[in-house]
């Protein structure tokens, strides 16, 4: 991703409520703090002085495979262009910050490992795990039955999706039929895309018009398309939709759904290569953080209260497999 694109990712969400003078070269690129009308504060700075840090837990750290303990680092891959508050570039346009980064440090601290944050395109994150180049993928990854064939998961958040649209429209999405004939932005290769594809198939079978799916390169591009009414709505992670609606004041959330479809509550999890010996330590680290309250502090810091879990689970039921043709 180019640096201009990185800058748009952060600024698309923040500029609407931050006073900037576009023509004044002496002005900062973006403010380091964003405060919503509800009083929620978000830190966009590279320093992240309020990041939640905890102590090593020896008995859990001892379960990390020896090769990783000897190396002393937990190599974490993830997307770089995800909209706040998940995983995004700070105001220096270089440092990756967000809730998923904080969860990475929380796990690393408990395991006694330094965190090495890596950035890759969505599909390349899986390649890096497959090759063993990276240890874990922490970037709003949904548990699916298909992914469980190759990877192990330890859950840490509910997976909820949200439809976001212009603030002045009366469109609501309460059921799949409500998307018929609409033009909806969605990320390629995501479980939200799969949800829309499944809904389109069911709607067409009932004689309804399919929704047109629109794909753009960056999250900021979706918001530009939404603001100019080139799309009717955008389906993405609920935390990002809530954040953008709250900070921009120009959009609203008109429907939320489980990322795993109608029959199952989807879950977000740390992903690692199957049977590499790491998942038990990851799981216990997450559960320890839940039990001691440090997990909740991360949840509260990034406004993710609606997606908190009371326990971490290894390889729970995931998004169902697509039926064979």
C-alpha positions in Angstrom: 0.0 0.0 0.0 1.4 3.4 -0.9 1.9 6.1 1.7 -0.8 8.4 0.3 -3.3 5.5 0.6 -2.2 4.9 4.2 -2.8 8.5 5.0 -6.3 8.4 3.6 -7.2 5.4 5.7 -6.8 7.3 8.9 -7.9 10.7 7.7 -11.1 9.6 6.1 -12.5 8.8 9.5 -10.9 11.6 11.5 -11.0 14.7 9.3 -14.7 15.1 9.5 -14.5 16.2 13.2 -11.0 17.6 13.4 -10.4 21.2 12.4 -7.7 21.3 9.7 -6.7 24.0 7.3 -6.1 22.3 4.1 -4.0 25.1 2.6 -1.8 25.8 5.5 1.4 23.9 5.3 2.2 24.5 8.9 -0.9 22.6 10.1 -0.5 19.0 11.3 -1.7 16.2 9.0 -4.2 15.0 11.6 -5.0 15.4 15.3 -3.7 12.6 17.5 -6.9 12.4 19.5 -10.5 11.9 18.2 -13.4 12.4 20.7 -16.9 11.4 19.7 -20.1 13.1 20.7 -20.6 10.3 23.2 -17.3 11.1 24.9 -15.3 8.1 23.6 -11.7 9.1 23.0 -9.5 7.4 20.4 -5.7 7.7 20.3 -4.4 8.0 16.7 -0.8 8.8 17.7 2.2 6.5 17.1 3.3 6.7 20.7 0.2 5.0 22.1 1.1 5.9 25.7 -2.1 4.5 27.1 -1.7 1.1 25.5 -2.5 -1.7 28.0 0.6 -3.6 29.0 0.9 -6.6 31.4 3.4 -8.8 33.0 4.7 -12.2 31.8 3.0 -15.3 33.1 5.7 -17.9 33.4 3.4 -21.0 33.4 1.7 -19.9 30.2 4.9 -18.7 28.6 6.4 -22.1 29.2 3.9 -23.6 26.7 5.3 -21.6 23.8 7.3 -23.8 21.4 11.0 -23.7 22.2 12.0 -22.3 18.9 9.8 -19.2 19.4 11.0 -18.8 23.0 14.6 -18.9 21.9 13.9 -16.3 19.2 12.1 -14.1 21.8 9.6 -12.6 19.4 6.0 -13.2 18.4 5.8 -12.3 14.7 2.3 -11.0 14.0 0.9 -10.3 10.6 -2.2 -8.4 9.7 -3.7 -5.9 7.3 -2.6 -2.3 7.3 -5.5 -0.5 5.7 -8.3 -1.6 8.0 -10.2 1.4 9.2 -10.0 2.5 12.8 -10.3 1.3 15.5 -9.1 -2.2 14.4 -5.7 -2.0 12.7 -4.6 1.2 10.9 -1.8 3.6 10.4 -1.2 6.3 13.1 -0.8 10.0 12.3 2.9 9.4 11.4 1.6 7.3 8.5 4.0 4.6 9.4 3.2 3.0 12.8 0.4 0.4 12.9 -2.0 0.9 15.9 -5.5 -0.1 16.9 -7.4 -2.7 18.9 -5.9 -5.6 17.1 -2.4 -4.3 17.8 -3.3 -3.9 21.4 -4.5 -7.5 21.6 -1.2 -8.6 20.0 0.8 -6.9 22.6 -1.4 -8.3 25.4 -0.7 -11.8 24.2 3.0 -11.1 23.6 3.4 -9.6 27.1 1.8 -12.6 28.8 4.0 -15.0 26.8 7.1 -13.0 27.5 7.7 -12.2 23.9 8.5 -9.0 22.0 5.9 -8.3 19.3 7.1 -7.9 15.7 4.2 -6.4 13.8 4.1 -7.1 10.1 1.7 -5.8 7.4 0.4 -7.6 4.3 -2.6 -7.7 2.0 -5.4 -9.8 3.2 -4.6 -12.9 1.1 -0.9 -12.6 1.7 -1.4 -12.9 5.5 -2.5 -16.5 5.0 0.5 -17.1 2.8 2.8 -15.9 5.5 1.2 -18.2 8.1 1.3 -21.1 5.6 5.1 -20.6 5.0 5.9 -20.2 8.7 7.3 -16.8 8.1 4.9 -15.3 10.6 3.6 -16.9 13.8 0.1 -15.5 14.1 -2.5 -13.6 12.1 -4.3 -11.0 14.3 -6.4 -8.8 12.2 -10.2 -9.2 12.5 -10.0 -12.8 11.3 -13.3 -14.8 11.4 -13.4 -18.5 12.3 -14.7 -20.5 9.4 -15.0 -24.3 8.9 -12.9 -24.1 5.8 -10.1 -22.2 7.5 -10.1 -24.7 10.3 -8.8 -27.3 7.9 -5.4 -25.5 7.8 -5.4 -23.3 10.9 -6.0 -23.2 14.6 -8.0 -20.5 16.2 -8.3 -18.9 19.7 -11.2 -16.5 20.0 -11.2 -13.1 21.6 -14.0 -11.1 20.1 -17.5 -11.5 18.6 -17.7 -11.1 14.8 -20.5 -8.7 14.0 -20.9 -7.0 10.7 -22.7 -3.7 10.1 -24.4 -1.9 7.1 -23.4 1.7 7.0 -25.2 4.3 4.9 -25.7 8.0 4.5 -27.1 9.8 7.5 -30.0 11.3 5.5 -31.4 8.0 4.1 -34.2 5.9 5.5 -32.9 2.5 4.3 -32.7 -0.2 7.0 -31.4 -3.7 6.7 -33.3 -6.0 9.0 -33.3 -9.1 6.8 -31.6 -10.3 3.6 -34.4 -9.1 1.4 -33.7 -5.5 2.3 -30.5 -5.5 0.1 -32.3 -6.4 -3.1 -31.4 -4.0 -5.9 -29.0 -2.0 -3.8 -25.3 -1.2 -4.6 -23.2 -2.2 -1.6 -19.5 -1.8 -1.0 -17.7 -4.8 0.4 -14.1 -6.1 0.8 -13.1 -8.9 -1.6 -12.3 -12.3 0.0 -14.0 -11.4 3.3 -16.7 -13.3 5.1 -19.0 -10.2 4.6 -18.6 -10.7 0.9 -19.6 -14.3 1.3 -22.6 -13.3 3.3 -23.8 -10.9 0.6 -23.2 -13.6 -2.1 -25.3 -16.0 -0.1 -28.1 -13.5 0.4 -28.1 -12.6 -3.3 -28.5 -16.3 -4.2 -31.4 -16.7 -1.9 -33.0 -13.4 -3.0 -32.7 -14.3 -6.7 -34.3 -17.7 -6.0 -37.2 -15.8 -4.6 -37.5 -13.6 -7.7 -35.8 -10.5 -6.1 -33.1 -8.4 -7.8 -29.6 -9.1 -6.6 -27.6 -6.5 -4.9 -24.7 -5.1 -6.9 -21.4 -5.6 -5.1 -18.8 -2.8 -5.4 -15.1 -3.3 -4.7 -12.5 -0.6 -4.0 -8.8 -0.7 -3.1 -9.0 0.9 0.3 -11.5 1.4 3.1 -11.3 5.2 2.6 -12.4 4.6 -1.0 -15.6 3.0 0.3 -16.3 6.0 2.5 -15.7 8.4 -0.4 -18.1 6.4 -2.5 -20.6 6.4 0.3 -20.4 10.1 0.8 -20.9 10.8 -2.9 -23.8 8.3 -3.0 -22.1 6.1 -5.6 -23.1 3.2 -3.4 -26.1 2.8 -1.2 -24.2 1.3 1.7 -21.1 -0.4 2.9 -20.9 -3.8 4.7 -17.9 -4.1 7.0 -16.8 -4.9 10.5 -19.1 -3.5 13.1 -16.4 -1.7 15.1 -15.2 0.2 12.0 -18.7 1.2 11.1 -19.5 2.4 14.6 -16.3 4.3 14.8 -16.7 6.0 11.4 -20.4 6.9 12.0 -19.5 8.4 15.4 -16.5 10.4 14.3 -17.6 11.6 10.9 -21.2 12.5 11.8 -22.1 11.9 8.1 -23.2 8.2 8.2 -25.2 5.8 10.3 -25.4 2.1 11.0 -28.7 0.7 9.7 -28.3 -3.0 10.4 -26.0 -5.5 12.2 -25.6 -9.2 11.7 -23.4 -12.0 12.8 -20.4 -12.6 10.5 -21.2 -16.3 10.4 -24.7 -15.8 9.0 -28.2 -16.3 10.5 -27.7 -19.6 12.3 -24.4 -18.9 14.2 -22.7 -16.1 16.1 -19.4 -15.5 14.3 -16.2 -15.1 16.3 -13.0 -13.3 15.7 -9.8 -15.2 16.7 -6.1 -15.3 16.6 -5.1 -17.6 13.7 -2.0 -19.7 13.6 -0.8 -22.6 11.5 -2.5 -25.9 12.4 -0.7 -28.1 14.9 2.3 -25.9 15.2 2.1 -26.1 19.0 1.3 -22.5 19.6 -2.5 -22.3 19.9 -2.7 -23.6 23.5 -0.4 -20.9 24.8 -2.3 -18.2 22.8 -5.6 -19.4 24.2 -4.4 -19.4 27.8 -2.9 -16.0 27.4 -6.2 -14.6 26.1 -8.1 -16.3 28.9 -5.7 -14.9 31.5 -6.2 -11.4 30.1 -10.0 -11.9 30.2 -9.8 -13.1 33.8 -7.5 -10.3 35.1 -9.4 -7.5 33.5 -6.6 -6.3 31.1 -8.7 -7.6 28.1 -11.6 -5.4 29.2 -9.4 -2.4 29.3 -8.5 -2.9 25.7 -12.1 -3.4 24.8 -13.0 -0.2 26.6 -10.1 1.7 25.1 -11.4 1.1 21.5 -15.1 1.1 22.1 -15.6 -2.6 21.4 -18.0 -3.3 24.4 -20.6 -4.9 22.1 -18.1 -7.5 20.9 -16.5 -8.6 24.2 -16.4 -12.3 25.1 -16.4 -13.9 28.5 -14.0 -16.7 27.5 -11.6 -17.7 24.8 -12.3 -20.9 22.9 -10.1 -23.0 20.7 -11.5 -23.9 17.2 -15.2 -23.2 17.9 -17.9 -23.8 15.2 -17.2 -21.4 12.4 -18.8 -19.9 9.3 -20.3 -22.9 7.5 -18.7 -24.3 4.4 -20.4 -23.3 1.1 -22.4 -26.3 -0.2 -20.7 -28.1 -3.1 -22.2 -27.2 -6.5 
